[in-house]
Structure formats: C-alpha cells, structure tokens
Amino acid sequence: METGLEYMQELFQMKEVDIKEYSPLALAYIGDAVYELIIRSLVLGEGNRQVQKMHKRTSSVVQASAQARMITALNDRLSQEEHAIYKRGRNAKSFSPAKNQSVSDYHKATGFEALIGYLYLKKEWERMLDLIKEGLDTLGADGFQ
C-alpha cells in the first residue's frame, strides 16, 4: 500500500534522493515544516477557536526555546545515528539569525528540526511521533497532555 509521501513522489515525478545527501539545514528545513504541521494538528484537535489563539498556542511550542528544552530532555533516548543527525544540525552554520531566541537555543532547535526531517524522510514516522510526544510531555503545562 502506498503512503501519502510515496503517492506525492509518484504524482509529481520527484526523483529519489539518498537522505544522506541532504545537508543538515535541508533536513531542518523539512523538519521545521513537519513539526509545525504536527503541532498545528494537535492545536486544532483541542477544538475550534479563534485563529489568533491557535497561532499563539502553536507558537509557544514551535519556538526555539521549547524545541531546545525538548531535545535536551530527549538526548538520552536518541540512538547513535539520531544523535549524530541532531549534532550535525546543531552545529550547522546557518545564515539566518536567531529571532528573539538565544543562539544556543536556536542551534539546538535546528538540530531537533534536522532530526525530525531525517526521521520523516526515512519514513520512521512512529519513532518521530514518539519522540515529539515525549518531548512535549517534558514541557509540562505548555505541552500537550
């Protein structure tokens, strides 16, 4: 059975690319979008309300400081491969400055997003979602319980 991603690749005739060829910032690019979509889905699942309130709820969890706290708490749960991907993302030289976030949090968040992007592209969605759930649980009241 074809997954949504496989169908998209076929429909748009996307070429197959080895995940290892992607730069850590490319992984973070897709990981950022995937993570935000998951969080927006969770926020929407909390019930209908004003878009501004949904945006504020989403922003509190997708900001770099929240992602940095999540990945710090998850560090011991990562495999060697996952940790290596995280470190590559964290250490990547980004040309966009951290907006209203510490540079340290911004780098950790980039590593987190690279890991999410990597797991997404590898189609390891259960692992990706489990890590996100565990990470959100560490945020306490700000997370999704």
Backbone hydrogen bonds in HBPLUS format (Angstrom, degrees):
<---DONOR---> <-ACCEPTOR-->    atom                        ^
c    i                          cat <-CA-CA->   ^        H-A-AA   ^      H-
h    n   atom  resd res      DA  || num        DHA   H-A  angle D-A-AA Bond
n    s   type  num  typ     dist DA aas  dist angle  dist       angle   num
A0007-TYR N   A0003-THR O   2.88 MM   4  6.13 158.1  1.93 153.8 160.3     1
A0008-MET N   A0004-GLY O   2.91 MM   4  6.11 157.2  1.97 146.2 152.5     2
A0009-GLN N   A0005-LEU O   2.95 MM   4  6.20 159.3  1.99 148.7 154.1     3
A0010-GLU N   A0006-GLU O   2.98 MM   4  6.20 154.8  2.05 145.7 152.3     4
A0011-LEU N   A0007-TYR O   2.76 MM   4  5.90 173.4  1.76 158.6 160.9     5
A0012-PHE N   A0008-MET O   2.96 MM   4  5.95 167.4  1.98 151.5 154.6     6
A0014-MET N   A0009-GLN O   2.81 MM   5  4.76 152.4  1.88 139.3 146.9     7
A0013-GLN N   A0010-GLU O   3.17 MM   3  4.91 157.4  2.22  99.6 106.1     8
A0021-GLU N   A0018-ASP O   2.84 MM   3  5.53 162.2  1.87 122.8 129.0     9
A0022-TYR N   A0019-ILE O   3.10 MM   3  5.62 160.1  2.14 114.2 120.0    10
A0026-ALA N   A0023-SER O   3.07 MM   3  5.12 125.9  2.37  97.9 111.9    11
A0027-LEU N   A0023-SER O   3.06 MM   4  6.43 155.7  2.12 152.3 158.9    12
A0028-ALA N   A0024-PRO O   2.93 MM   4  6.16 151.6  2.01 140.6 148.8    13
A0029-TYR N   A0025-LEU O   2.89 MM   4  6.00 142.8  2.02 135.0 145.1    14
A0030-ILE N   A0026-ALA O   3.24 MM   4  6.60 159.0  2.29 150.5 152.2    15
A0031-GLY N   A0027-LEU O   2.82 MM   4  5.91 155.0  1.88 146.4 155.0    16
A0032-ASP N   A0028-ALA O   2.80 MM   4  5.79 152.1  1.87 145.9 150.8    17
A0034-VAL N   A0030-ILE O   2.96 MM   4  6.21 164.0  1.98 155.4 159.9    18
A0035-TYR N   A0031-GLY O   2.88 MM   4  5.91 168.9  1.89 150.0 153.7    19
A0036-GLU N   A0032-ASP O   2.98 MM   4  6.10 162.4  2.01 146.0 151.3    20
A0037-LEU N   A0033-ALA O   2.97 MM   4  6.12 155.0  2.03 145.6 152.4    21
A0038-ILE N   A0034-VAL O   3.00 MM   4  6.28 155.9  2.06 151.0 157.3    22
A0039-ILE N   A0035-TYR O   2.96 MM   4  6.26 166.0  1.98 155.0 158.5    23
A0040-ARG N   A0036-GLU O   2.80 MM   4  5.97 163.9  1.83 151.9 156.9    24
A0041-SER N   A0037-LEU O   2.91 MM   4  6.04 151.6  2.00 142.3 150.1    25
A0042-LEU N   A0038-ILE O   2.97 MM   4  6.30 152.6  2.04 148.3 155.8    26
A0043-VAL N   A0039-ILE O   2.88 MM   4  6.15 160.9  1.91 155.2 160.5    27
A0044-LEU N   A0040-ARG O   2.87 MM   4  6.03 162.6  1.90 149.1 153.9    28
A0045-GLY N   A0041-SER O   2.93 MM   4  6.07 145.3  2.05 138.8 148.8    29
A0046-GLU N   A0043-VAL O   3.04 MM   3  5.27 151.6  2.12 103.6 112.6    30
A0047-GLY N   A0044-LEU O   3.08 MM   3  5.69 164.1  2.11 115.3 120.2    31
A0053-LYS N   A0050-GLN O   3.04 MM   3  5.38 123.2  2.37 104.3 117.8    32
A0054-MET N   A0050-GLN O   3.06 MM   4  6.49 153.4  2.14 149.6 157.8    33
A0055-HIS N   A0051-VAL O   2.80 MM   4  6.04 159.1  1.84 156.0 161.9    34
A0056-LYS N   A0052-GLN O   3.01 MM   4  6.21 157.5  2.06 143.5 149.3    35
A0057-ARG N   A0053-LYS O   3.04 MM   4  6.20 158.7  2.09 144.4 149.9    36
A0058-THR N   A0054-MET O   2.90 MM   4  6.11 161.9  1.93 151.2 156.3    37
A0059-SER N   A0055-HIS O   2.81 MM   4  5.95 167.8  1.82 154.4 158.0    38
A0060-SER N   A0056-LYS O   3.16 MM   4  6.31 147.0  2.28 141.7 148.9    39
A0061-VAL N   A0058-THR O   2.99 MM   3  5.52 148.3  2.09 113.8 122.9    40
A0062-VAL N   A0058-THR O   3.01 MM   4  6.23 143.1  2.15 152.3 163.7    41
A0063-GLN N   A0059-SER O   3.19 MM   4  5.84 132.8  2.43 143.0 147.1    42
A0066-ALA N   A0063-GLN O   3.12 MM   3  5.63 123.6  2.45 111.1 123.7    43
A0067-GLN N   A0063-GLN O   3.13 MM   4  6.47 164.7  2.16 156.3 161.0    44
A0068-ALA N   A0064-ALA O   2.79 MM   4  5.94 152.6  1.86 151.7 159.7    45
A0069-ARG N   A0065-SER O   3.07 MM   4  6.28 154.1  2.13 140.8 146.9    46
A0070-MET N   A0066-ALA O   2.97 MM   4  6.23 155.1  2.03 146.8 154.2    47
A0071-ILE N   A0067-GLN O   2.95 MM   4  6.17 170.2  1.96 155.4 156.4    48
A0072-THR N   A0068-ALA O   3.05 MM   4  6.09 152.3  2.12 142.9 150.7    49
A0073-ALA N   A0069-ARG O   3.11 MM   4  6.27 156.2  2.17 143.9 149.6    50
A0074-LEU N   A0070-MET O   2.95 MM   4  6.18 141.5  2.10 144.9 156.8    51
A0075-ASN N   A0071-ILE O   3.01 MM   4  5.87 121.7  2.37 139.6 150.6    52
A0077-ARG N   A0074-LEU O   2.71 MM   3  5.29 150.6  1.79 125.9 136.0    53
A0078-LEU N   A0075-ASN O   3.42 MM   3  5.63 164.6  2.44 106.3 110.7    54
A0083-HIS N   A0079-SER O   2.85 MM   4  6.03 161.3  1.88 152.5 158.0    55
A0084-ALA N   A0080-GLN O   2.95 MM   4  6.13 151.9  2.03 144.7 152.2    56
A0085-ILE N   A0081-GLU O   3.07 MM   4  6.39 154.1  2.14 147.5 154.1    57
A0086-TYR N   A0082-GLU O   2.90 MM   4  6.18 165.0  1.93 153.4 157.5    58
A0087-LYS N   A0083-HIS O   2.87 MM   4  6.09 164.4  1.89 150.9 154.9    59
A0088-ARG N   A0084-ALA O   2.98 MM   4  6.17 155.0  2.04 144.7 151.4    60
A0089-GLY N   A0085-ILE O   3.02 MM   4  6.29 158.1  2.07 152.0 157.6    61
A0090-ARG N   A0086-TYR O   2.79 MM   4  6.04 160.2  1.83 155.1 161.6    62
A0091-ASN N   A0087-LYS O   2.90 MM   4  5.94 153.9  1.97 147.2 153.2    63
A0092-ALA N   A0089-GLY O   3.34 MM   3  5.20 154.4  2.41  96.8 104.3    64
A0106-TYR N   A0102-SER O   2.94 MM   4  6.15 159.9  1.98 151.0 157.2    65
A0107-HIS N   A0103-VAL O   2.96 MM   4  6.21 157.9  2.01 150.7 155.4    66
A0108-LYS N   A0104-SER O   2.99 MM   4  6.27 165.0  2.02 153.2 157.4    67
A0109-ALA N   A0105-ASP O   2.81 MM   4  5.96 159.4  1.85 151.6 157.7    68
A0110-THR N   A0106-TYR O   2.94 MM   4  6.16 149.0  2.04 143.2 151.6    69
A0111-GLY N   A0107-HIS O   3.01 MM   4  6.33 152.5  2.09 146.5 153.7    70
A0112-PHE N   A0108-LYS O   2.89 MM   4  6.21 153.8  1.96 148.6 156.2    71
A0113-GLU N   A0109-ALA O   2.86 MM   4  6.10 163.6  1.89 151.7 155.5    72
A0114-ALA N   A0110-THR O   2.90 MM   4  6.09 150.5  1.99 142.9 151.4    73
A0115-LEU N   A0111-GLY O   3.01 MM   4  6.26 154.7  2.07 146.2 152.5    74
A0116-ILE N   A0112-PHE O   2.95 MM   4  6.30 158.9  2.00 151.3 157.1    75
A0117-GLY N   A0113-GLU O   2.85 MM   4  6.05 162.6  1.88 149.9 154.8    76
A0118-TYR N   A0114-ALA O   2.86 MM   4  6.03 155.5  1.92 147.2 154.1    77
A0119-LEU N   A0115-LEU O   2.94 MM   4  6.18 168.5  1.96 155.7 157.7    78
A0120-TYR N   A0116-ILE O   2.92 MM   4  6.06 154.6  1.99 147.8 155.5    79
A0121-LEU N   A0117-GLY O   2.92 MM   4  6.11 167.8  1.94 151.7 154.5    80
A0122-LYS N   A0118-TYR O   2.91 MM   4  6.10 143.0  2.05 145.2 156.1    81
A0124-GLU N   A0119-LEU O   2.86 MM   5  5.09 155.8  1.92 162.0 161.0    82
A0123-LYS N   A0120-TYR O   2.95 MM   3  5.00 152.4  2.03 103.6 112.2    83
A0128-MET N   A0124-GLU O   3.00 MM   4  6.24 161.6  2.03 150.0 155.9    84
A0129-LEU N   A0125-TRP O   2.83 MM   4  5.96 167.1  1.84 151.7 154.8    85
A0130-ASP N   A0126-GLU O   2.82 MM   4  5.99 156.9  1.87 150.5 157.5    86
A0131-LEU N   A0127-ARG O   2.98 MM   4  6.19 162.2  2.01 152.4 156.3    87
A0132-ILE N   A0128-MET O   3.01 MM   4  6.27 158.9  2.06 148.0 154.2    88
A0133-LYS N   A0129-LEU O   2.85 MM   4  6.02 162.4  1.88 150.1 155.1    89
A0134-GLU N   A0130-ASP O   2.93 MM   4  6.14 166.6  1.95 151.4 155.0    90
A0135-GLY N   A0131-LEU O   2.84 MM   4  5.97 158.6  1.88 147.3 154.1    91
A0136-LEU N   A0132-ILE O   2.80 MM   4  6.02 160.6  1.84 153.8 158.7    92
A0137-ASP N   A0133-LYS O   2.93 MM   4  6.15 153.6  2.00 148.4 155.9    93
A0138-THR N   A0134-GLU O   3.18 MM   4  6.51 137.2  2.37 140.1 150.5    94
A0138-THR N   A0135-GLY O   3.08 MM   3  5.24 130.3  2.34  97.4 110.4    95
A0139-LEU N   A0136-LEU O   3.00 MM   3  5.26 146.3  2.12 104.7 114.9    96
A0140-GLY N   A0137-ASP O   3.29 MM   3  5.69 163.8  2.32 107.9 112.8    97
A0143-GLY N   A0140-GLY O   2.94 MM   3  5.35 147.3  2.05 111.2 121.2    98
